[in-house]
């Protein structure tokens, strides 16, 4: 009850601050960007005002059971026909669902683990050893990353042991570009996503070496923009997803404590905190863009790495982000979403839960390993057990400890 009261009080503070935002915006000339922003703010303010009009004991909680039913329903039966549009995203769908299930505290039973392993092996490209978007599809770095994470979360170690690491290593070298970047697939695009996926895959398979890492740190650093965030490639616009990929990759190639020697850390922090909006409490992915629940992870997920790099705490307002997630990102009857005007999907269910985990945990970094610690201070974040999810590895996007178990498998 006391914690619900705290959330309620914080929401009141947010609404009071929103009046000042409105006064400022009224002075600006109207544009499509401003109109869209104001529409979202009005939708969210209406939700917040309705909540504040109720008894404090009715403050929204995480509907874990409903979300689990949503996840398990799609894990237990074939997907409906419209999902053929995502035929090239099969490893991603498996990862989003099993990771969401794990974050909610559910165990992956042996039968599901075996099915996940079978599905991912079905997507392996025999020539390269890497994973494609589906059976018979070309090897792709993003699919390989997602497939390997699916095996990691589901603890499908028998399937993981069947991956040909030498073939995958040689394929990664073929994806490697002279400037230090990677391309996603043969004749594909080079960007920070591809670099992050490549370094993650190599790290999890314990095949990361100097050849794969050659010039990559310098190339990633060249993607930092004047705003402070990172773009997909040098000269483009800073973006939450690309920034996460760049910073996480740098933190694997060096360590988060060494970030200040590689990039403009102060500028990055400035850009990151500006992604959190005063009215909504949620985060956007770019300047002058709308909040989106997925950026609770792609932008909010930078927070643990930046906190480790600086030794500071609470660079973002954790409780306001959690309020946005609990009040605005839970769809009816289940699943999590971008914002109130949208519907739930697998992608947002996973990444909103990842962001929620960040709001509830600090990360400790030691000897290349991250350990999550639940935040016990109710002035920082919600401490109700009913809202808790598992702590998240800030690099790999899976519950803490799982990536280490996968790496240990290949080192044995």
Secondary structure as GFF3:
##gff-version 3
##sequence-region A 1 412
A	DSSP	alpha_helix	2	26	.	.	.	ID=ss1
A	DSSP	alpha_helix	32	52	.	.	.	ID=ss2
A	DSSP	three_ten_helix	56	58	.	.	.	ID=ss3
A	DSSP	alpha_helix	64	75	.	.	.	ID=ss4
A	DSSP	three_ten_helix	81	89	.	.	.	ID=ss5
A	DSSP	alpha_helix	90	103	.	.	.	ID=ss6
A	DSSP	alpha_helix	110	122	.	.	.	ID=ss7
A	DSSP	alpha_helix	141	154	.	.	.	ID=ss8
A	DSSP	alpha_helix	157	160	.	.	.	ID=ss9
A	DSSP	alpha_helix	165	175	.	.	.	ID=ss10
A	DSSP	alpha_helix	192	204	.	.	.	ID=ss11
A	DSSP	alpha_helix	210	213	.	.	.	ID=ss12
A	DSSP	alpha_helix	216	221	.	.	.	ID=ss13
A	DSSP	alpha_helix	240	253	.	.	.	ID=ss14
A	DSSP	three_ten_helix	256	261	.	.	.	ID=ss15
A	DSSP	alpha_helix	265	273	.	.	.	ID=ss16
A	DSSP	alpha_helix	295	298	.	.	.	ID=ss17
A	DSSP	alpha_helix	302	310	.	.	.	ID=ss18
A	DSSP	alpha_helix	318	328	.	.	.	ID=ss19
A	DSSP	alpha_helix	346	360	.	.	.	ID=ss20
A	DSSP	beta_strand	361	366	.	.	.	ID=ss21
A	DSSP	beta_strand	369	374	.	.	.	ID=ss22
A	DSSP	three_ten_helix	385	387	.	.	.	ID=ss23
A	DSSP	alpha_helix	402	411	.	.	.	ID=ss24
###
